[in-house]
Amino acid sequence: MKSVDEVDAFVGSRVRFRRVTIGMSQEHLGNAIGLTFQQVQKYEKGLNRIGAGRLYRIAQVLTVPVEFFYEGLPRPGDETAGDGADARGAEIQAFLSSTEGQQLATSFQRIPDGPTRRRIIDLVNTISGREAEA
């Protein structure tokens, strides 16, 4: 089994993030670019590399510039490499790329009361076994 390239996985996660954000199914995206939903799944998981022309077509269907798929990708020689920020950013990206993450983030933003939002964060930290952050 071939290993997943970090850049391919990152770009794929950005495709998924945008697709989920606009409420589009893998099947719909696949049909729009001439692929099956299984092929879209492989792109989103980084198992298959997305060629330049196909990424351009995906960007058109998802109505974003091609650069969108590379936003947040660490640049070669970045000073922050290895400080944990990349891992945390990838963790957040994975969460926001999931359907549950999208639903939770959207619903959370709709809560107008700051103290209530803080209590929800404390609850989730307690359930996950993580100490509350100030």
Stockholm file with secondary structure:
# STOCKHOLM 1.0

chainA/1-134         MKSVDEVDAFVGSRVRFRRVTIGMSQEHLGNAIGLTFQQVQKYEKGLNRIGAGRLYRIAQVLTVPVEFFYEGLPRPGDETAGDGADARGAEIQAFLSSTEGQQLATSFQRIPDGPTRRRIIDLVNTISGREAEA
#=GR chainA/1-134 SS CCCCCHHHHHHHHHHHHHHHHTTCCHHHHHHHHTCCHHHHHHHHHTSSCCCHHHHHHHHHHTTSCGGGGGTTCCCTTCTTTTSSHHHHHHHHHHHHHSHHHHHHHHHHHTCCCHHHHHHHHHHHHHHHTCCCCC
#=GC SS_cons         CCCCCHHHHHHHHHHHHHHHHTTCCHHHHHHHHTCCHHHHHHHHHTSSCCCHHHHHHHHHHTTSCGGGGGTTCCCTTCTTTTSSHHHHHHHHHHHHHSHHHHHHHHHHHTCCCHHHHHHHHHHHHHHHTCCCCC
//
